[in-house]
Amino acid sequence: MSTCKRCGADFNCAMVDGGDGGPCWCTAMPPAVPVPSTDTDVTCWCPACLKLHIEQREAQRRAAATDTQQ
């Protein structure tokens, strides 16, 4: 069981916690942030926090694209 560093929720991360050998749930999400190197203290986020982060990044990307078109 992993703990989300953003909100404190417990969740399963196949990369950290191990599992059935299948890919982690996050591999089905759109890429949003680079995968951290293994020598950092960065950990996984829960599904809700990662989804929110992806939505925020996408909104920022759309806003920046709109600004450059004006």
Secondary structure, 3 states (H helix, E strand, C coil): CEECCCCCCEECCHHHHCCCCCCCHHHHCCCCCCCCCCCCCCCCCCHHHHHHHHHHHHHHHHHHHHHHHC
